[in-house]
Amino acid sequence: MKKSFKKVNFTGSLLLAILVLVSCDKDDSTDMSEEGAITATELKFSDETDLIVEDVITIGEEIYATDEIIVTSKANYISDYLPDCVTITTVVNSTTKEKTIDFGEGCELPNGNVLSGIIYLSYLKDMDLATKTLSMSLENFTFNSVAVEGSASIVRTRSNDSGNPQSDAEAGFSGTWPDGTTANFTANRTREWIEGYGSGYWGDNVFLISGKGTYIGKLENVFMKETIVPLRREMSCRFIVSGILEISRNETTVTLDFGDGSCDAKGILTYPNGESEEIFLRRFIK
């Protein structure tokens, strides 16, 4: 088991787990397209909601994977993803394991996001099953001061056709920002764990994410999101480093290319008329 505590650069650093949207480094009144289909402010909120979904599901999968590795490999495996400020309580019933993941009044993750409140996680205790459903729910939960409610159901496969762990998640959450702004967001996504499984070091974990999602903003504006090229999420980076996302509203569709693998806050947004521009990705960066 590898326990390398190498330093990780977060100057550029979801994405998830599961899909990402963005905001342009422009005035909030600027529209995303000539038709005015999506504003920069709406994109900012949508980007943040995707990160919330991805990180919440990542936590659930990390807890489950730790349990799985310990039981199936008979080894004293320890993951370093969750810091000491997180309290995990396990109750074993006749058929299930119920875990309470308590972040207290505020606990900072390795990626810089600050969480509070409780995540509940449950699954069948038979760890020899090749496929298992994980159920997640929240209580008094906040993510970087955004109050979040909702739940997720994750079908987890220990080994897919490529031999990698894979999860297929259906998630639905709502968020209330400190200024009272609200949004609803759902995701149906597949996340393949392609690097770092079982190493014990969170910074070398890499995922490929694909699927669809919906974002409903404070003005009831509905955005549809679909992965065209799988999004690569490297946990050592706060940003998606490559992949292409398609974003639609009404009759307008744009694409967002996350780049060549570099960990930076940039992407290329292409409009319906074929014009492109480089945009700045803000993921709770102040």
N, C-alpha and C positions, 0 to 999 in steps of 0.2 A: 504493500500500500504506500503510495506516495504522499508525503506530508511536506511539500515544499511551500514555504511561506514567502514566495517571491513578491516583490512589490508590484502593484497594478496601477497603471496610469489611468486616472479618471478625468483628465483634462478634456477628453472628447466624450467619454462614456455617455431590453423589453426585450427597445422595441419594441415577445407574446406576445401564456403565455400564448401570446398567442397571436400581433398585428399592430401597425403603427401608423399614425397620421402626424401631420406637422403643422407648424405655423411659419409664415414668412416673416422675415425681419423688416416689416414694413409697418406703416400706420394701420391701426385696427380697422379703419374704414375701408382699407384696400380690399378689393374682391379678388378671388382666385382666378376668375375667368372673365372674359369680356361680357358674358351674360350675367355676371354677378351672382353665380350659383352658390359660392362658398366664400365666406369672409375669412380673413386671417385670424381674427379672434376665435371663430368657431373651430378653425383648424388647430389652434393652440389647445383648446379644451379637449378636442378629440384625441390629439396626441397624448395628452396626459391620461385620459381614460384608458387608452390602450396599454400604457405602461402599468396602470393599476391592475388591469386584468392579468397581464403577463406576470407581474411580480407576485401577486396573490397565488396564482396557480403554481408558480415556481416553488414557493414555500411549501405548499402541500405536497408536491412531487418530491421535493428534497427530503421531507420528513419520511414519506413513504419509502423512498429509495434507501434511506439509512436503515430502516427496519428490514427491508427486503435483503439487503446485502449481509446484515448481521445474521439473519436466520438462514439464508441459503448458502452462505459461504462458511458459516460457523466461526466467523472471525469477529474480533472486537473492533469493529469499524466505527470511526468517528468522523463526521463531516464538520467542517469549520464554517459552513455558510451562515448559520444563525449565531449571533453573538450571545455572550453570557447574560445579557439583560432580558433574554427570552426565556420564559418558564414553560416547559412542556410537561403536561400531566397525561398519563395513559391509564385508561380503564379497560380491562379485558372482560368481555362478556362471553356467553356461551359460543357465539359465532362471530363476533365482531370485535374490533379494536376501536375505541373512541379516544381521540387525542384532543386536548385543549392546548392551543398555542397562544400564550398570553404575552403581549408586548408591553403590558403595564401602561403607564402614562406617557410613554415615549421611548422608543428604542431604535437606534440607527443601524441599518443594515450595512454590509460591506460596500454596497454601491452608492451609499450616501442618502438613501431614502429613509425617512423617519416614520415609523408605524406605531400606533397605539391601539389598545383594545384586544379583542380575541378573535382568532380563527379556529373554528371547529372542523375537525377532520375525522372521517370514519371510513372503515373498509373491513372486509372479511379477514379474519385472523389467519386463515389458511394461506400461508405464504408460498405454498407449492403450486398454487394456481398460476397458469401462464398468463391469464387475462383477469383483470380485477377492476371493479368500479370504485372510485374514490368520491366521496361526497364532502363538499365544503360549504360552510356558512359562516357569517360574520356576526359579531356582537359589539356594539359601541366602538366600531372600528374606524380609524382614520389613517389616511395615507398622505403624508406631507400636508397635513391640516385639512384635507378633503374628507368629509364624513361619507363613508361608503356603506351601502347596504346591498345584499344580494347573495347569490349562491352559485355553485358550479358543480357539474357532474363530469368526472373524468374517467374514461375507459382506458386503462393502462395495460399495454402489452409489454411483457418482459423482453421479448425479442421479436422484431419484425422481420420482413424478408431479407433485410440487410444485416440482421443480427444485432440491431440496436434497440434499446428501449424506446417506446413510442407511446404518446398519449393523444387521445382524441377527446377534446373538451367541448362542452356546451356551458357557457357562462352568461349570466345576466346580472348586471349591477346598476345601481344608480348612485350618483355622487352629488354632494352639496358643497360648494366651495365657500371659503370664509366670507365672501361678499354676498352670499345668498344665491349665487348662480347654481342652477341644477342641470343635470344631464342624465340620460339613460343610455346604456351601451350593452350590446350583446356580442358574443363571439362564438363561432363554431370553427375550431381550428385543430390542426394536427401538428404536433411538435415531436420531432425526432431528436433524440439525444445522441449526437454523432461523435462527440469527443469528451473525455474526462470522467465518464461514468465509473464510479468506484475508486477514484484517485484520492478522495478525501480533501482535495483542495478545490474550492469553489471557482477560483479564477481561471481554471483551464477547461471549464465546462462550455461546450458549444452545442447549439441547437439549430435545426432548420425548421422554420415555421411556415405553414401554409393554411389557407382556409378563407372564410368570409366573416364579415362583421358589420354591425349596424350601429350608428351613432345618432341619437336624437338630442339636439341642442335645446337651449333655453327658449328659442323661438319656434320649437317644434320642427326645426329643419332636420331632414333625414338624409344622412350620407350612407351610401353603401360602399363597402370596401372589400376587395378581393385580391388575393395574392396571385400574381401572374408568374413570377419567378420566386421560388422559396426565399424567405427572409432569413439571413444568417444572424443569429444572436450569439455573440461571444460575451460571456458573463463578465469578463474583465473590461468591457466597454459599455458605457451607458447607452450607446446608440446601436441601431441595426447597422451592420457594416456593409451589407450587400443585399441584392434582391430587388424586385419590382412590385409595387403595390398599385392597384387601379382603384380610383376614387370616383364615385358617381353620385350625382344629384340631379333628379329630373332627367333632362335630355343631355346633360353635360357630363363628360367623362375625361378625367386627366390621369396621367400616370406619374408615379414617383419612383425614381431610380436611386437606391441608397448607395450606389458607388461601387468601388473596386475592392472593398475589403478593408480600407483604412478606417481607423477609429476616429471619426471626426463628426462635426455637427452640420454636415452639408449633404444635400441631395439635389437631384436634377428633376424639376417639375416640368412636364410637357403638357401643353394646352391642346384643346381640340383642333386649333388651326395649325398645329405642328410646331409652334414656337416653344422654346424651352428657356428656363432660367434656373440659376443656382439659388437654392433657398437655405435658410438657416433652421436647423432642427432644435427646438427647445423642449427639453424634457425636465420640467420643474427646475430649470436653471434660472437663478435670479440675476 
